[in-house]
């Protein structure tokens, strides 16, 4: 039963949320598709993909929501980047038709050292990865480097007060307040920051009573 998960299990779950690998990673990724569905769809709505845009997603997991980005406009080019080789392989299998059409590509890489040309992307989206960034300044420098001038960065997270309700976040999560995240963005060259807060529908969680989930989406531009 989910409400009988022990502390050692939380450590394993946290590691898989950070970098899904192997059979357990595949299960965690599938579960995230369900648990984070509302979060993903709201973040993609804020992303607002437009025809002919080139979009980078950091940490796309198994790529289940790629279709929700590339199918909303003509000639949208999508690149998914994850540092889990297993997720890159799985996402490639799930989106093989888009890849065959030359519309989608997946790469294995570290967010601190992205293998992309400067000013390549119109927009970047990343959902539930901020907690795992080891060096925020280096990461934001790289995101800034690969974004086009006046490009847009979308970051979706769960607010600090919501994250702290989940036992799994005690293991390897860097939890910052909304104001701290916004200040990091501003001090590293991202401006015109807009925030959207969403209360998600109730759903089953890892522990009974910890079912309320909230989403904070930050949209900022490189000026």
Helices and strands as residue ranges (DSSP letters): G 2-4, H 7-18, H 22-35, H 37-47, E 54-58, H 67-70, E 77-82, H 85-94, H 96-100, E 104-108, E 121-127, G 130-132, H 136-146, E 147-157, H 160-163, G 167-170, H 178-187, E 190-199, E 214-222
